[in-house]
Amino acid sequence: MHGGEPHVAGIAGKLNWLRAGVLGANDGIVSVAAIAVGVAAATPDLAAIIPASSAALIGGALSMALGEYVSVSSQSDSERALIAKETEELRTMPEQELEELAGLYRAQGLSDETAKRVAVELTERDALRAHLSMELNIDPDDLVSPWRAAAASALAFVCGGILPFLTILLPESVRIPVTFIVVLIALGATGALGARIGGSPVTRATIRVVVGGAIALAATFAIGALLNTTGIA
C-alpha cells in the first residue's frame, strides 16, 4: 500500500460525502451572500435584509437536500437493481456466471488457467461480491445513502451560508465590504479543502471558486445598487 493512495474500504461513500459537503458549503456561501449583498445594496433596512437572507439560508438548505436525495436515490435504486439481477443470475445460471467471471479476468491479461482458478476461488469465497466488483464495480457494503447525502448537503449549505448571514447584520458602513472579504476567504478555504482531500490541484480549485463567487457577489451588488439609485427599492 502506497501512502496517499485511497486503498481503504468505503472510499466511494467518503468521496460522495466530500462532494456533497463541498458543493453544499460553496452553494451556501455564494447563494446566501449573493442575496444578502443584493438586498443590502438596495436598502440598508434590516427588516428587509434579515427575511431575505433567512429565506435564502433555509430555502437553499432544503433545496440542496432534496436535490441530493433525489439524485443519490436514483443511483442507489440502480445499484440495488443490479445487485438483485446479479443475485438471480448466480442462482439460475452459476456455470455461465463462472465462465463470464473467468472471461473478465482473461480480458485483464491473465492466462486461461490462472483466470479460471481465480474465478473459481473467488466464487467459492463470495460469488456475488466477486461478480459485483469485477462486472459492475459495486461494493455491496459501500452503497450510497440518499438520506446521508441529503443531510450532509443541507448541513454543509447551512454551515457555509451562516457566514454571510451573520456578516450582513453588521453596521451599515461595513456590512457589505466585510461580507465580501469573509465570503471570498471562506470560498478559498472550501475550494482548497475539497481539492486537497480529493487529491486535485489546490491552486486551480481555489481560484475557480473564488473568482466564481466574486462574480456572483459583484453582479447581485450591482443589481441591488441599481434598484436603489433608480428608486425602485
CYANA upper distance limits for C-alpha pairs under 8 A (distance plus 0.5 A):
  1 MET  CA      5 GLU  CA      8.13
  1 MET  CA      7 HIS  CA      7.49
  6 PRO  CA     11 ILE  CA      7.29
  7 HIS  CA     11 ILE  CA      8.36
  9 ALA  CA    142 ASP  CA      8.46
 10 GLY  CA     14 LYS  CA      6.79
 10 GLY  CA    141 ASP  CA      8.23
 10 GLY  CA    142 ASP  CA      5.95
 11 ILE  CA     15 LEU  CA      6.54
 12 ALA  CA     16 ASN  CA      6.65
 12 ALA  CA    142 ASP  CA      7.46
 12 ALA  CA    144 VAL  CA      8.49
 13 GLY  CA     17 TRP  CA      6.75
 13 GLY  CA    142 ASP  CA      6.68
 13 GLY  CA    143 LEU  CA      7.59
 13 GLY  CA    144 VAL  CA      6.48
 14 LYS  CA     18 LEU  CA      6.65
 15 LEU  CA     19 ARG  CA      6.58
 15 LEU  CA    198 GLY  CA      7.98
 16 ASN  CA     20 ALA  CA      6.71
 16 ASN  CA    144 VAL  CA      8.19
 16 ASN  CA    149 ALA  CA      7.93
 17 TRP  CA     21 GLY  CA      6.40
 17 TRP  CA    148 ARG  CA      8.49
 17 TRP  CA    149 ALA  CA      6.71
 17 TRP  CA    152 ALA  CA      7.26
 18 LEU  CA     22 VAL  CA      6.48
 18 LEU  CA    194 GLY  CA      7.66
 19 ARG  CA     23 LEU  CA      6.50
 19 ARG  CA    194 GLY  CA      8.41
 20 ALA  CA     24 GLY  CA      6.31
 20 ALA  CA     68 GLU  CA      8.09
 20 ALA  CA    149 ALA  CA      6.87
 20 ALA  CA    150 ALA  CA      8.45
 20 ALA  CA    152 ALA  CA      6.88
 20 ALA  CA    153 SER  CA      5.51
 20 ALA  CA    156 ALA  CA      8.38
 21 GLY  CA     25 ALA  CA      6.56
 21 GLY  CA    152 ALA  CA      6.28
 21 GLY  CA    153 SER  CA      5.81
 21 GLY  CA    155 LEU  CA      8.38
 21 GLY  CA    156 ALA  CA      5.71
 21 GLY  CA    157 PHE  CA      8.29
 22 VAL  CA     26 ASN  CA      6.58
 22 VAL  CA    156 ALA  CA      7.69
 22 VAL  CA    190 THR  CA      6.98
 22 VAL  CA    191 GLY  CA      8.09
 22 VAL  CA    194 GLY  CA      6.63
 23 LEU  CA     27 ASP  CA      6.48
 23 LEU  CA    153 SER  CA      7.89
 23 LEU  CA    156 ALA  CA      8.47
 23 LEU  CA    157 PHE  CA      8.48
 24 GLY  CA     28 GLY  CA      6.46
 24 GLY  CA     64 MET  CA      7.40
 24 GLY  CA    152 ALA  CA      8.37
 24 GLY  CA    153 SER  CA      5.33
 24 GLY  CA    154 ALA  CA      7.08
 24 GLY  CA    155 LEU  CA      8.15
 24 GLY  CA    156 ALA  CA      5.40
 24 GLY  CA    157 PHE  CA      4.84
 24 GLY  CA    160 GLY  CA      8.08
 25 ALA  CA     29 ILE  CA      6.64
 25 ALA  CA    153 SER  CA      8.21
 25 ALA  CA    156 ALA  CA      5.09
 25 ALA  CA    157 PHE  CA      5.03
 25 ALA  CA    158 VAL  CA      7.79
 25 ALA  CA    159 CYS  CA      6.97
 25 ALA  CA    160 GLY  CA      4.99
 25 ALA  CA    161 GLY  CA      7.72
 25 ALA  CA    190 THR  CA      7.81
 26 ASN  CA     30 VAL  CA      6.64
 26 ASN  CA    157 PHE  CA      7.74
 26 ASN  CA    160 GLY  CA      7.05
 26 ASN  CA    187 LEU  CA      6.87
 26 ASN  CA    190 THR  CA      7.46
 26 ASN  CA    209 VAL  CA      8.35
 27 ASP  CA     31 SER  CA      6.09
 27 ASP  CA    157 PHE  CA      6.81
 27 ASP  CA    160 GLY  CA      8.09
 27 ASP  CA    161 GLY  CA      8.34
 28 GLY  CA     32 VAL  CA      6.36
 28 GLY  CA     33 ALA  CA      8.47
 28 GLY  CA     57 LEU  CA      7.61
 28 GLY  CA     60 GLY  CA      7.58
 28 GLY  CA     61 ALA  CA      8.01
 28 GLY  CA    156 ALA  CA      7.87
 28 GLY  CA    157 PHE  CA      4.67
 28 GLY  CA    158 VAL  CA      6.67
 28 GLY  CA    159 CYS  CA      7.89
 28 GLY  CA    160 GLY  CA      5.30
 28 GLY  CA    161 GLY  CA      4.66
 28 GLY  CA    162 ILE  CA      8.37
 29 ILE  CA     33 ALA  CA      6.36
 29 ILE  CA    157 PHE  CA      7.81
 29 ILE  CA    160 GLY  CA      5.14
 29 ILE  CA    161 GLY  CA      4.99
 29 ILE  CA    162 ILE  CA      8.16
 29 ILE  CA    163 LEU  CA      7.57
 29 ILE  CA    164 PRO  CA      7.19
 29 ILE  CA    183 VAL  CA      6.94
 29 ILE  CA    186 ALA  CA      8.12
 29 ILE  CA    187 LEU  CA      7.72
 30 VAL  CA     34 ALA  CA      6.29
 30 VAL  CA    161 GLY  CA      8.02
 30 VAL  CA    183 VAL  CA      7.94
 30 VAL  CA    213 GLY  CA      6.32
 30 VAL  CA    216 ALA  CA      7.69
 30 VAL  CA    217 LEU  CA      8.03
 31 SER  CA     35 ILE  CA      6.87
 31 SER  CA     56 ALA  CA      7.47
 31 SER  CA     60 GLY  CA      8.07
 31 SER  CA    161 GLY  CA      7.89
 32 VAL  CA     36 ALA  CA      6.43
 32 VAL  CA     53 SER  CA      6.57
 32 VAL  CA     56 ALA  CA      5.92
 32 VAL  CA     57 LEU  CA      6.39
 32 VAL  CA    161 GLY  CA      5.91
 32 VAL  CA    162 ILE  CA      8.50
 32 VAL  CA    164 PRO  CA      7.01
 32 VAL  CA    165 PHE  CA      7.26
 33 ALA  CA     37 VAL  CA      6.30
 33 ALA  CA    161 GLY  CA      7.66
 33 ALA  CA    164 PRO  CA      5.56
 33 ALA  CA    165 PHE  CA      7.52
 33 ALA  CA    179 THR  CA      7.80
 33 ALA  CA    183 VAL  CA      7.68
 33 ALA  CA    217 LEU  CA      7.49
 34 ALA  CA     38 GLY  CA      6.44
 34 ALA  CA    216 ALA  CA      6.79
 34 ALA  CA    217 LEU  CA      5.54
 34 ALA  CA    220 THR  CA      6.25
 34 ALA  CA    221 PHE  CA      8.05
 35 ILE  CA     39 VAL  CA      6.61
 35 ILE  CA     52 ALA  CA      7.59
 35 ILE  CA     53 SER  CA      6.95
 35 ILE  CA     56 ALA  CA      7.53
 35 ILE  CA    220 THR  CA      7.50
 36 ALA  CA     40 ALA  CA      6.48
 36 ALA  CA     49 ILE  CA      6.80
 36 ALA  CA     52 ALA  CA      7.43
 36 ALA  CA     53 SER  CA      5.82
 36 ALA  CA    164 PRO  CA      7.82
 36 ALA  CA    165 PHE  CA      7.55
 36 ALA  CA    168 ILE  CA      7.08
 37 VAL  CA     41 ALA  CA      6.43
 37 VAL  CA    168 ILE  CA      7.81
 37 VAL  CA    176 ILE  CA      6.79
 37 VAL  CA    179 THR  CA      8.21
 37 VAL  CA    217 LEU  CA      7.42
 37 VAL  CA    220 THR  CA      7.23
 37 VAL  CA    221 PHE  CA      6.22
 37 VAL  CA    224 GLY  CA      8.24
 38 GLY  CA     42 ALA  CA      6.90
 38 GLY  CA    217 LEU  CA      8.27
 38 GLY  CA    220 THR  CA      5.15
 38 GLY  CA    221 PHE  CA      5.13
 38 GLY  CA    222 ALA  CA      7.99
 38 GLY  CA    223 ILE  CA      7.12
 38 GLY  CA    224 GLY  CA      5.09
 38 GLY  CA    225 ALA  CA      8.07
 39 VAL  CA     43 THR  CA      6.62
 39 VAL  CA     44 PRO  CA      8.49
 39 VAL  CA     48 ALA  CA      7.82
 39 VAL  CA     49 ILE  CA      6.35
 39 VAL  CA     52 ALA  CA      8.00
 39 VAL  CA    221 PHE  CA      8.48
 39 VAL  CA    224 GLY  CA      6.41
 40 ALA  CA     44 PRO  CA      5.86
 40 ALA  CA     45 ASP  CA      8.06
 40 ALA  CA     49 ILE  CA      6.62
 40 ALA  CA    168 ILE  CA      8.12
 40 ALA  CA    176 ILE  CA      7.82
 40 ALA  CA    224 GLY  CA      7.76
 41 ALA  CA    176 ILE  CA      8.30
 41 ALA  CA    221 PHE  CA      6.22
 41 ALA  CA    222 ALA  CA      8.26
 41 ALA  CA    224 GLY  CA      5.24
 41 ALA  CA    225 ALA  CA      5.44
 41 ALA  CA    228 ASN  CA      7.61
 42 ALA  CA    223 ILE  CA      8.46
 42 ALA  CA    224 GLY  CA      4.75
 42 ALA  CA    225 ALA  CA      5.70
 42 ALA  CA    226 LEU  CA      7.94
 42 ALA  CA    227 LEU  CA      6.30
 42 ALA  CA    228 ASN  CA      5.01
 42 ALA  CA    233 ALA  CA      6.38
 43 THR  CA     48 ALA  CA      8.07
 43 THR  CA     49 ILE  CA      8.35
 43 THR  CA    224 GLY  CA      8.47
 43 THR  CA    228 ASN  CA      7.17
 43 THR  CA    233 ALA  CA      7.27
 44 PRO  CA     49 ILE  CA      8.07
 44 PRO  CA    172 GLU  CA      6.99
 45 ASP  CA     49 ILE  CA      6.93
 46 LEU  CA     50 ILE  CA      6.11
 46 LEU  CA    169 LEU  CA      7.87
 47 ALA  CA     51 PRO  CA      7.37
 48 ALA  CA     52 ALA  CA      6.86
 49 ILE  CA     53 SER  CA      6.51
 49 ILE  CA    168 ILE  CA      8.47
 50 ILE  CA     54 SER  CA      6.41
 50 ILE  CA    169 LEU  CA      8.27
 51 PRO  CA     55 ALA  CA      6.51
 52 ALA  CA     56 ALA  CA      6.73
 53 SER  CA     57 LEU  CA      6.64
 53 SER  CA    165 PHE  CA      6.70
 54 SER  CA     58 ILE  CA      6.58
 54 SER  CA    165 PHE  CA      8.09
 55 ALA  CA     59 GLY  CA      6.00
 55 ALA  CA     60 GLY  CA      8.26
 56 ALA  CA     60 GLY  CA      5.99
 57 LEU  CA     61 ALA  CA      6.68
 57 LEU  CA    157 PHE  CA      8.28
 57 LEU  CA    158 VAL  CA      6.96
 57 LEU  CA    161 GLY  CA      6.51
 57 LEU  CA    162 ILE  CA      7.89
 57 LEU  CA    165 PHE  CA      8.39
 58 ILE  CA     62 LEU  CA      6.81
 58 ILE  CA    158 VAL  CA      8.22
 59 GLY  CA     63 SER  CA      6.52
 60 GLY  CA     64 MET  CA      6.52
 60 GLY  CA    157 PHE  CA      7.81
 61 ALA  CA     65 ALA  CA      6.64
 61 ALA  CA    153 SER  CA      8.02
 61 ALA  CA    154 ALA  CA      5.09
 61 ALA  CA    155 LEU  CA      7.81
 61 ALA  CA    157 PHE  CA      6.04
 61 ALA  CA    158 VAL  CA      6.71
 62 LEU  CA     66 LEU  CA      6.60
 62 LEU  CA    154 ALA  CA      6.94
 63 SER  CA     67 GLY  CA      6.56
 64 MET  CA     68 GLU  CA      6.53
 64 MET  CA    150 ALA  CA      7.76
 64 MET  CA    153 SER  CA      6.60
 64 MET  CA    154 ALA  CA      6.38
 64 MET  CA    157 PHE  CA      8.00
 65 ALA  CA     69 TYR  CA      6.48
 65 ALA  CA    149 ALA  CA      8.17
 65 ALA  CA    150 ALA  CA      4.70
 65 ALA  CA    151 ALA  CA      6.78
 65 ALA  CA    152 ALA  CA      8.42
 65 ALA  CA    153 SER  CA      6.16
 65 ALA  CA    154 ALA  CA      5.52
 66 LEU  CA     70 VAL  CA      6.67
 66 LEU  CA    150 ALA  CA      7.08
 67 GLY  CA     71 SER  CA      6.63
 67 GLY  CA    150 ALA  CA      8.22
 68 GLU  CA     72 VAL  CA      6.44
 68 GLU  CA    146 PRO  CA      7.63
 68 GLU  CA    149 ALA  CA      6.78
 68 GLU  CA    150 ALA  CA      5.65
 68 GLU  CA    153 SER  CA      7.49
 69 TYR  CA     73 SER  CA      6.26
 69 TYR  CA    146 PRO  CA      5.28
 69 TYR  CA    147 TRP  CA      6.79
 69 TYR  CA    149 ALA  CA      7.08
 69 TYR  CA    150 ALA  CA      5.50
 70 VAL  CA     74 SER  CA      6.84
 70 VAL  CA    146 PRO  CA      7.90
 71 SER  CA     75 GLN  CA      7.18
 71 SER  CA    146 PRO  CA      8.37
 72 VAL  CA     76 SER  CA      6.51
 72 VAL  CA    144 VAL  CA      7.36
 72 VAL  CA    145 SER  CA      7.46
 72 VAL  CA    146 PRO  CA      5.51
 72 VAL  CA    149 ALA  CA      7.72
 73 SER  CA     77 ASP  CA      6.47
 73 SER  CA    145 SER  CA      7.99
 73 SER  CA    146 PRO  CA      5.71
 74 SER  CA     78 SER  CA      6.73
 75 GLN  CA     79 GLU  CA      6.75
 75 GLN  CA    144 VAL  CA      8.01
 76 SER  CA     80 ARG  CA      6.69
 76 SER  CA    143 LEU  CA      7.30
 76 SER  CA    144 VAL  CA      6.38
 76 SER  CA    145 SER  CA      7.54
 76 SER  CA    146 PRO  CA      7.90
 77 ASP  CA     81 ALA  CA      6.59
 78 SER  CA     82 LEU  CA      6.71
 79 GLU  CA     83 ILE  CA      6.72
 79 GLU  CA    138 ILE  CA      7.92
 79 GLU  CA    143 LEU  CA      7.99
 80 ARG  CA     84 ALA  CA      6.65
 81 ALA  CA     85 LYS  CA      6.66
 82 LEU  CA     86 GLU  CA      6.59
 83 ILE  CA     87 THR  CA      6.55
 83 ILE  CA    132 LEU  CA      7.68
 83 ILE  CA    140 PRO  CA      8.46
 84 ALA  CA     88 GLU  CA      6.78
 85 LYS  CA     89 GLU  CA      6.76
 86 GLU  CA     90 LEU  CA      6.67
 86 GLU  CA    128 LEU  CA      7.62
 86 GLU  CA    131 HIS  CA      8.10
 86 GLU  CA    132 LEU  CA      8.01
 87 THR  CA     91 ARG  CA      6.82
 87 THR  CA    128 LEU  CA      6.96
 88 GLU  CA     92 THR  CA      6.66
 89 GLU  CA     93 MET  CA      6.04
 89 GLU  CA     94 PRO  CA      7.56
 89 GLU  CA     97 GLU  CA      7.73
 90 LEU  CA     94 PRO  CA      5.28
 90 LEU  CA     97 GLU  CA      6.77
 90 LEU  CA    127 ALA  CA      8.21
 90 LEU  CA    128 LEU  CA      7.89
 93 MET  CA     97 GLU  CA      6.80
 94 PRO  CA     98 LEU  CA      6.58
 95 GLU  CA     99 GLU  CA      6.79
 96 GLN  CA    100 GLU  CA      6.58
 97 GLU  CA    101 LEU  CA      6.66
 98 LEU  CA    102 ALA  CA      6.76
 98 LEU  CA    119 ALA  CA      7.01
 98 LEU  CA    120 VAL  CA      7.60
 98 LEU  CA    123 THR  CA      7.85
 99 GLU  CA    103 GLY  CA      6.56
 99 GLU  CA    116 LYS  CA      8.19
 99 GLU  CA    119 ALA  CA      8.49
100 GLU  CA    104 LEU  CA      6.83
101 LEU  CA    105 TYR  CA      7.05
101 LEU  CA    119 ALA  CA      6.36
101 LEU  CA    131 HIS  CA      7.17
101 LEU  CA    134 MET  CA      8.03
101 LEU  CA    135 GLU  CA      8.33
102 ALA  CA    106 ARG  CA      6.72
102 ALA  CA    112 ASP  CA      8.32
102 ALA  CA    115 ALA  CA      5.57
102 ALA  CA    116 LYS  CA      5.51
102 ALA  CA    118 VAL  CA      7.91
102 ALA  CA    119 ALA  CA      5.68
103 GLY  CA    107 ALA  CA      6.63
103 GLY  CA    115 ALA  CA      7.76
104 LEU  CA    108 GLN  CA      7.03
104 LEU  CA    134 MET  CA      7.90
104 LEU  CA    135 GLU  CA      8.23
105 TYR  CA    109 GLY  CA      7.29
105 TYR  CA    110 LEU  CA      6.44
105 TYR  CA    115 ALA  CA      5.74
105 TYR  CA    119 ALA  CA      8.24
106 ARG  CA    110 LEU  CA      5.24
106 ARG  CA    111 SER  CA      6.55
106 ARG  CA    112 ASP  CA      6.70
106 ARG  CA    115 ALA  CA      6.07
110 LEU  CA    114 THR  CA      6.56
110 LEU  CA    115 ALA  CA      6.01
111 SER  CA    115 ALA  CA      6.37
112 ASP  CA    116 LYS  CA      6.60
113 GLU  CA    117 ARG  CA      6.69
114 THR  CA    118 VAL  CA      6.56
115 ALA  CA    119 ALA  CA      6.59
116 LYS  CA    120 VAL  CA      6.60
117 ARG  CA    121 GLU  CA      6.65
118 VAL  CA    122 LEU  CA      6.58
119 ALA  CA    123 THR  CA      6.45
120 VAL  CA    124 GLU  CA      6.64
121 GLU  CA    125 ARG  CA      6.77
122 LEU  CA    126 ASP  CA      6.47
122 LEU  CA    127 ALA  CA      6.74
122 LEU  CA    130 ALA  CA      6.53
123 THR  CA    127 ALA  CA      4.35
123 THR  CA    128 LEU  CA      8.08
123 THR  CA    130 ALA  CA      7.08
126 ASP  CA    130 ALA  CA      6.72
127 ALA  CA    131 HIS  CA      6.77
128 LEU  CA    132 LEU  CA      6.56
129 ARG  CA    133 SER  CA      6.52
129 ARG  CA    139 ASP  CA      7.68
129 ARG  CA    140 PRO  CA      7.68
130 ALA  CA    134 MET  CA      6.62
131 HIS  CA    135 GLU  CA      5.96
131 HIS  CA    136 LEU  CA      7.81
132 LEU  CA    136 LEU  CA      5.57
132 LEU  CA    137 ASN  CA      6.47
132 LEU  CA    138 ILE  CA      5.72
132 LEU  CA    139 ASP  CA      7.31
132 LEU  CA    140 PRO  CA      8.32
133 SER  CA    137 ASN  CA      4.89
133 SER  CA    138 ILE  CA      5.70
133 SER  CA    139 ASP  CA      6.76
138 ILE  CA    142 ASP  CA      8.34
138 ILE  CA    143 LEU  CA      8.20
139 ASP  CA    143 LEU  CA      7.13
144 VAL  CA    149 ALA  CA      8.44
145 SER  CA    149 ALA  CA      6.64
146 PRO  CA    150 ALA  CA      6.50
147 TRP  CA    151 ALA  CA      6.56
148 ARG  CA    152 ALA  CA      6.49
149 ALA  CA    153 SER  CA      6.55
150 ALA  CA    154 ALA  CA      6.65
151 ALA  CA    155 LEU  CA      6.49
152 ALA  CA    156 ALA  CA      6.46
153 SER  CA    157 PHE  CA      6.62
154 ALA  CA    158 VAL  CA      6.79
155 LEU  CA    159 CYS  CA      6.64
156 ALA  CA    160 GLY  CA      6.62
157 PHE  CA    161 GLY  CA      6.34
158 VAL  CA    162 ILE  CA      6.29
159 CYS  CA    163 LEU  CA      7.86
160 GLY  CA    186 ALA  CA      8.36
161 GLY  CA    165 PHE  CA      6.81
162 ILE  CA    166 LEU  CA      6.60
163 LEU  CA    167 THR  CA      6.84
163 LEU  CA    182 VAL  CA      7.92
163 LEU  CA    183 VAL  CA      7.87
164 PRO  CA    168 ILE  CA      6.38
164 PRO  CA    179 THR  CA      6.18
164 PRO  CA    182 VAL  CA      7.81
164 PRO  CA    183 VAL  CA      7.03
165 PHE  CA    169 LEU  CA      7.47
166 LEU  CA    170 LEU  CA      7.88
167 THR  CA    175 ARG  CA      6.53
167 THR  CA    178 VAL  CA      7.16
167 THR  CA    179 THR  CA      5.93
167 THR  CA    182 VAL  CA      8.42
168 ILE  CA    175 ARG  CA      5.47
168 ILE  CA    176 ILE  CA      7.05
168 ILE  CA    179 THR  CA      6.67
169 LEU  CA    175 ARG  CA      7.12
170 LEU  CA    174 VAL  CA      7.17
170 LEU  CA    175 ARG  CA      5.43
171 PRO  CA    175 ARG  CA      6.30
172 GLU  CA    176 ILE  CA      8.14
174 VAL  CA    178 VAL  CA      6.33
175 ARG  CA    179 THR  CA      6.46
176 ILE  CA    180 PHE  CA      6.70
177 PRO  CA    181 ILE  CA      6.80
178 VAL  CA    182 VAL  CA      6.55
179 THR  CA    183 VAL  CA      6.36
180 PHE  CA    184 LEU  CA      6.69
180 PHE  CA    214 ALA  CA      8.35
180 PHE  CA    217 LEU  CA      7.92
181 ILE  CA    185 ILE  CA      6.70
182 VAL  CA    186 ALA  CA      6.53
183 VAL  CA    187 LEU  CA      6.53
183 VAL  CA    213 GLY  CA      8.32
184 LEU  CA    188 GLY  CA      6.61
184 LEU  CA    210 VAL  CA      6.21
184 LEU  CA    213 GLY  CA      7.37
184 LEU  CA    214 ALA  CA      7.43
185 ILE  CA    189 ALA  CA      6.71
185 ILE  CA    210 VAL  CA      8.46
186 ALA  CA    190 THR  CA      6.71
187 LEU  CA    191 GLY  CA      6.46
187 LEU  CA    206 THR  CA      7.96
187 LEU  CA    209 VAL  CA      6.61
187 LEU  CA    210 VAL  CA      6.14
187 LEU  CA    213 GLY  CA      7.80
188 GLY  CA    192 ALA  CA      6.54
188 GLY  CA    206 THR  CA      5.52
188 GLY  CA    207 ILE  CA      7.74
188 GLY  CA    209 VAL  CA      7.23
188 GLY  CA    210 VAL  CA      6.18
189 ALA  CA    193 LEU  CA      6.50
189 ALA  CA    206 THR  CA      7.94
190 THR  CA    194 GLY  CA      6.47
190 THR  CA    206 THR  CA      8.33
191 GLY  CA    195 ALA  CA      6.66
191 GLY  CA    202 VAL  CA      7.94
191 GLY  CA    205 ALA  CA      6.03
191 GLY  CA    206 THR  CA      5.12
191 GLY  CA    208 ARG  CA      8.50
191 GLY  CA    209 VAL  CA      6.65
191 GLY  CA    210 VAL  CA      8.49
192 ALA  CA    196 ARG  CA      6.52
192 ALA  CA    202 VAL  CA      5.63
192 ALA  CA    203 THR  CA      7.68
192 ALA  CA    205 ALA  CA      6.93
192 ALA  CA    206 THR  CA      5.74
193 LEU  CA    197 ILE  CA      6.66
193 LEU  CA    202 VAL  CA      8.42
194 GLY  CA    198 GLY  CA      6.43
195 ALA  CA    199 GLY  CA      6.27
195 ALA  CA    200 SER  CA      5.34
195 ALA  CA    201 PRO  CA      6.62
195 ALA  CA    202 VAL  CA      5.65
195 ALA  CA    205 ALA  CA      6.72
195 ALA  CA    206 THR  CA      8.47
196 ARG  CA    200 SER  CA      6.77
196 ARG  CA    201 PRO  CA      7.85
196 ARG  CA    202 VAL  CA      6.58
200 SER  CA    205 ALA  CA      8.27
201 PRO  CA    205 ALA  CA      6.94
202 VAL  CA    206 THR  CA      6.53
203 THR  CA    207 ILE  CA      6.61
204 ARG  CA    208 ARG  CA      6.61
205 ALA  CA    209 VAL  CA      6.93
206 THR  CA    210 VAL  CA      6.63
207 ILE  CA    211 VAL  CA      6.41
208 ARG  CA    212 GLY  CA      6.64
209 VAL  CA    213 GLY  CA      6.53
210 VAL  CA    214 ALA  CA      6.57
211 VAL  CA    215 ILE  CA      6.71
212 GLY  CA    216 ALA  CA      6.84
213 GLY  CA    217 LEU  CA      6.67
214 ALA  CA    218 ALA  CA      6.51
215 ILE  CA    219 ALA  CA      6.56
216 ALA  CA    220 THR  CA      6.81
217 LEU  CA    221 PHE  CA      6.46
218 ALA  CA    222 ALA  CA      6.55
219 ALA  CA    223 ILE  CA      6.81
220 THR  CA    224 GLY  CA      6.59
221 PHE  CA    225 ALA  CA      6.51
222 ALA  CA    226 LEU  CA      6.53
223 ILE  CA    227 LEU  CA      6.75
224 GLY  CA    228 ASN  CA      6.72
225 ALA  CA    229 THR  CA      6.65
226 LEU  CA    230 THR  CA      6.58
227 LEU  CA    231 GLY  CA      6.64
227 LEU  CA    232 ILE  CA      5.68
227 LEU  CA    233 ALA  CA      5.90
228 ASN  CA    232 ILE  CA      6.79
228 ASN  CA    233 ALA  CA      5.76
